[in-house]
């Protein structure tokens, strides 16, 4: 059983105890927190997208399954390529 005193500040990273250092545990807790929350679906614009597996996301409302980043729905490289394509189309 997990001791609640350990997880109050660090959240889900409390399972690591004092190992691996504060910064790494903080980053892991942040990533795991963002994985659990629902994201906005790019198709139906409803906040119902959840992660199925690494890089696979599914909207619970419209049922669409699509790919994205392993930990986030939209990666930094995807945002960058979208900006570049938008700039090319405008010219």
FITOR-562866 format. One record per residue (C-alpha): x, y, z. Coordinates in pm, whole numbers, padded with zeros to 5 digits, always signed. Last residue first. Layout:
<sites>
XYZ ...
</sites>
This chain:
<sites>
+00269+03244-05046 -00006+03152-04796 +00035+02777-04865 +00408+02786-04786 +00354+02969-04455 +00083+02722-04350 +00312+02432-04437 +00592+02579-04224 +00360+02644-03930 +00225+02289-03949 +00580+02150-03961 +00672+02336-03642 +00361+02222-03457 +00433+01862-03555 +00795+01895-03441 +00676+02020-03100 +00449+01719-03056 +00070+01721-03050 -00126+01474-02835 +00143+01453-02570 +00322+01156-02413 +00401+00929-02707 +00322+01195-02964 +00030+01172-03197 -00160+00907-03385 -00530+00877-03451 -00839+00684-03342 -01176+00845-03401 -01462+00727-03180 -01663+01052-03199 -01708+01094-02823 -01433+00887-02658 -01168+01027-02890 -00874+00788-02916 -00498+00847-02906 -00212+00618-03014 +00146+00743-02967 +00225+00508-02678 -00104+00332-02604 -00471+00427-02566 -00421+00792-02467 -00744+00980-02407 -00935+01231-02617 -01269+01355-02481 -01258+01734-02465 -01483+01794-02766 -01364+01974-03079 -01516+01702-03306 -01209+01643-03526 -00908+01787-03339 -01028+01627-03013 -00935+01837-02707 -00742+01645-02442 -00848+01448-02136 -00620+01433-01834 -00430+01118-01734 -00128+01167-01958 -00078+01525-01832 -00039+01400-01474 +00203+01128-01583 +00422+01384-01761 +00427+01622-01463 +00504+01340-01217 +00788+01222-01441 +00934+01571-01460 +00921+01610-01080 +01084+01270-01031 +01365+01368-01268 +01423+01700-01090 +01416+01556-00738 +01674+01284-00782 +01666+00924-00907 +01569+00754-00577 +01416+00915-00266 +01083+00731-00302 +01018+00609-00656 +00647+00545-00594 +00610+00910-00492 +00636+00997-00861 +00255+00974-00886 +00209+01293-00687 +00529+01461-00567 +00392+01673-00286 +00126+01447-00131 +00273+01121-00260 +00506+01026+00025 +00263+01117+00303 -00005+00906+00133 +00191+00585+00200 +00129+00348-00088 +00000+00000+00000 
</sites>
